[in-house]
């Protein structure tokens, strides 16, 4: 029959969306607000000012107004509300934000706007206030901002303020701003290993200033504050000065007495006891730094010089080590730098050495430790599970040709507590110029030169618990004088070992989860992946 309708089940239905619809609603309400049209509600602030608005729009953007206007509260039947604790300075910009999405803030009104946004439960406005404060952080306002972040539980702002205070603590102390922190806040900063405070002696004086700022109310917190000062890192002269200048804090039974006694005990310890000590009280407050050793420039050159890269990207020379050498191996354990072995040279000969030194960055001093059981150069030195390991290396030179002629396959371990080296195992081959790194409690070894000058592509791991060796897939290419490090994570979140040629050639990485070696395109790509 002509004009007959299709059965219902054959109708095709689709739901389409206008992605700009929400924006037009806001624009329309903003226009009504600017035209002062169809207002049906009045908001009275605590300072007596009145603002007109639309009930339905307030309820749509504020949980506070939704609960009040849509429920059974007394205000739901009225055409106005009186806001206690919210003034016009805070509510005016907030109402403008409700209708336009734009929040006008300055240092004077942001506390009031934040108070209003919190009271009226407008989270988007609170986040904008937090962002404004974060971008406005300075020495003059960071204390106040830290209080605001705590008061309103603004976690991101707390984190940013915390980072700012820690990085600028010395400057805050110079201006006396630290005295306005609460005891809880100051304690939080004092715990940080990265607090920029100059010296621990300076930090002690900073706490004393904080106590004196309101001595009657704060003196009871003295012991709690002083426990975060790392007294062992002070010079003996500083400890003596504190004892003389602050008897109320250092006399028997006083807050600092036991901490000073511990510091004196630390300075009287034998060197190996200090090296073995694991204590937060002896941890330097700083981020790790890059250290470079000035190596040889020709076959008979040696050097005593070490340099550290500062935060200003400038190299600074450390105190010289006792004896000059080249091709030494370096590792770090408990923030002490161990420098072992290497080549000693004069005008006519070269020889490997068994000498070992340790650098203490706490007091910028070098000390000798026990000699290795064998003289070594071009060897690996690593730390694993609280001990230092020396693996392989060159032991002899032909001085006529200035060439290595003897390798060792021995592995020895240094005990920090006993200050002694002991032979504990052997490599599969006598190697020099190989590379090592540590990952998950195992030592990984790759490449190197054998005594017949043949380069190796072998790759294996050593379990230091029983010195058992596990062969791993060979590298795609032979390598020597190369480098290994573990720092990047693969797609499964597992650590990956990278092997990089010293001349900036090809690179590879080893994934323990896949038990395979993979080629990487170039060193530049490795740097990029490390940033991930």
Secondary structure, DSSP 4 states (H G I P E B T S, - for coil): -TTPPPPGGG--------TTHHHHHHHHHHHHHHTT-S--EEEE-TTS-EEEE-HHHHHHH-HHHHHHHHSS-GGGGSSEEE-TT--HHHHHHHHHHHHHS-----TTTHHHHHHHHHHTT-HHHHHHHHHHHHHT--TTTHHHHHHHHHHTT-HHHHHHHHHHHHHTHHHHHHTTGGGGS-HHHHHHHHT-TT---S-HHHHHHHHHHHHHHTHHHHGGGHHHHHTTS-GGGS-HHHHHHHHHH-HHHHSTTSTTHHHHHHHHHHHHS-HHHHHH---GGG--SS----EEE---SSTT--B--EEEE-TTS-EEEPPPPSS-BBS-EEEEETTEEEEE--EEE-SS-EEEB--EEEEETTTTEEEEEPPPSS-BBS-EEEEETTEEEEE--EEEEETTTTEEEEEEEEEEEEETTTTEEEEEEEEEEEEBS-EEEEETTEEEEE--B-TTS-BB--EEEEETTTTEEEEEPPPSS-B-S-EEEEEEE-TTS-EEEEEE-TTS--EEEEETTTTEEEEES-HHHHHHHHH-
